[in-house]
Amino acid sequence: EDVESAGTRNLDARGMQPVTSYAPARILLLGLAEAVFGLMVLGMGALAIWATSAGEMRPTKPGDMPEWWMYFVGAALGLGGLALFTSGLGRMLSGFARNCFFMAGPEGIALRMPRQGWFGRFRVVEYDLKWNQIAQFVRTIHRAHLVPVGSDLRIELKGGGRVVIARHYFRDSSKEIQQRLVGMQSVMG
């Protein structure tokens, strides 16, 4: 369960220091790569539908796939490609989000970052967490076939919620941010 505040400042901004800085260039490049990949998948779907309707992929032998199946595959590829493309565009736009930050101070953590939605939509969310609300900082590494492909930092809360911070939003790695926050929590919290 994620925890979000309505954007109200519950913490005193005085004495807060940046934990890390926002990385708009990384977000733009990641969004561009996702949009290009989405266009490629969309193109494969359009090609499958065109080839089936033009007669290139129509079944000729009894063991061939039925024609409707190729239309279904093309439509599924097209929808998936459209979702990836719009998601990439939305991620690129979220790189232009203003006033994003990750700060910590004697009272706790203040965080403002974009949150990705469906089909390219995003919104900027703000979290104000006091040190006594935080149970632990957990670094999660995502793998594909045992190869690390990404990481994020999860702030586990004592009330049972969590805040997930994807690696690409901020300049420093999840591990560096985790170490910095654990050190600050031990001193300030």
Secondary structure, DSSP 8 states (H G I E B T S, - for coil): -B--B-S---S--TT-EEEE-B-HHHHHHHHHHHHHHHHHHHHHHHHHHHHHHHTTT---STTS--HHHHHHHHHHHHHHHHHHHHHHHHHHHHTT-SS-EEEE-SSEEEEEEEEE-GGG-EEEEEEEEEGGGEEEEEEEEEEETTEEEEEEEEEEETTS-EEEEEGGGBSS-HHHHHHHHHHHHHHH-
